[in-house]
Amino acid sequence: MEIKFDKKYLSELYYEGKCSDKKHRYQPQVVKNYKKCIDLLEMVPGVESLYKYNALNYERLRGDKEGRESIRVNDQYRIEFETKHIESETIITVCNIIELSNHYK
């Protein structure tokens, strides 16, 4: 699978471990878990395989976020992403990392 990032800060967070802007600052443990989740997305043969990782709480989103899927970084944050299948390759576009307290409002 190929991983793409929708926003610059998501890419910086993965490759550099921090963001250049002050708006998107996260605790070191959140960044570490974020990187692990992205690595796992890259490794699995298909997003359906994420169901077997209970700690990730993989789900397909509904409502105004239909077409997106999400996995849990920890008990406070989730990663939202979109999946596209082009020929025999799956491309995952990471859309954002959101705080769960904001997610359920």
C-alpha positions as CSV (number, residue, x, y, z in Angstrom):
1,M,0.0,0.0,0.0
2,E,1.1,3.5,-0.7
3,I,0.6,6.2,2.0
4,K,-0.1,9.9,1.0
5,F,-0.7,12.8,3.3
6,D,-3.5,15.3,2.7
7,K,-1.9,18.1,4.7
8,K,1.7,19.2,5.2
9,Y,1.6,18.9,9.0
10,L,0.7,15.2,8.8
11,S,3.7,14.5,6.6
12,E,6.0,16.5,8.9
13,L,4.6,14.7,11.9
14,Y,5.4,11.3,10.4
15,Y,8.8,12.0,8.8
16,E,10.2,14.6,11.3
17,G,8.3,13.8,14.5
18,K,7.1,17.4,14.8
19,C,5.3,20.1,13.0
20,S,6.7,23.5,11.9
21,D,3.5,25.3,12.8
22,K,2.4,25.8,16.4
23,K,-1.2,24.8,15.8
24,H,-0.4,21.1,15.5
25,R,1.8,20.2,18.5
26,Y,1.4,16.8,20.0
27,Q,2.9,14.9,23.0
28,P,5.9,12.7,22.1
29,Q,3.9,9.5,22.9
30,V,1.1,10.6,20.5
31,V,3.7,11.2,17.7
32,K,5.3,7.8,18.4
33,N,1.9,6.0,18.2
34,Y,0.9,8.0,15.1
35,K,4.1,6.8,13.4
36,K,3.3,3.2,14.4
37,C,-0.2,3.5,13.0
38,I,1.0,4.8,9.7
39,D,3.7,2.1,9.5
40,L,0.9,-0.5,10.1
41,L,-1.3,1.0,7.4
42,E,1.7,0.6,5.0
43,M,2.3,-3.0,6.1
44,V,-1.2,-4.6,6.0
45,P,-2.3,-6.3,2.8
46,G,-5.7,-4.5,2.8
47,V,-7.6,-2.1,5.1
48,E,-9.9,-5.0,6.0
49,S,-7.0,-6.5,7.8
50,L,-7.2,-3.7,10.3
51,Y,-10.2,-5.3,11.9
52,K,-8.0,-7.9,13.6
53,Y,-6.1,-5.2,15.5
54,N,-8.7,-4.5,18.3
55,A,-6.7,-1.7,19.8
56,L,-7.0,0.3,16.6
57,N,-10.8,0.3,16.7
58,Y,-10.9,0.5,12.9
59,E,-14.2,1.8,11.5
60,R,-15.7,3.2,8.4
61,L,-17.2,6.6,9.1
62,R,-20.7,7.6,8.4
63,G,-22.7,10.8,8.1
64,D,-20.8,13.9,6.9
65,K,-17.6,11.9,6.9
66,E,-18.8,9.1,4.7
67,G,-16.1,7.7,2.5
68,R,-13.5,8.0,5.2
69,E,-12.2,5.4,7.6
70,S,-10.4,5.8,11.0
71,I,-8.1,4.1,13.4
72,R,-7.3,5.0,17.0
73,V,-3.8,6.4,17.8
74,N,-4.6,6.2,21.5
75,D,-7.6,6.8,23.7
76,Q,-7.5,10.5,22.9
77,Y,-6.7,10.7,19.1
78,R,-7.8,9.1,15.9
79,I,-6.4,9.1,12.3
80,E,-8.9,9.6,9.5
81,F,-8.0,8.4,6.1
82,E,-9.4,7.7,2.6
83,T,-8.7,4.5,0.6
84,K,-8.6,4.4,-3.2
85,H,-7.9,1.3,-5.3
86,I,-6.1,2.0,-8.5
87,E,-5.5,-1.2,-10.5
88,S,-3.8,-3.6,-8.2
89,E,-2.5,-0.9,-5.8
90,T,-4.2,0.6,-2.7
91,I,-3.5,4.2,-1.9
92,I,-4.3,5.5,1.5
93,T,-4.5,9.3,2.0
94,V,-4.2,10.4,5.6
95,C,-6.6,13.2,6.0
96,N,-6.2,14.3,9.6
97,I,-5.5,13.4,13.2
98,I,-8.3,14.5,15.5
99,E,-9.0,14.6,19.2
100,L,-11.8,12.3,20.2
101,S,-13.5,14.9,22.4
102,N,-14.0,17.1,19.3
103,H,-14.9,14.0,17.2
104,Y,-18.1,13.3,19.1
105,K,-19.5,16.8,19.4
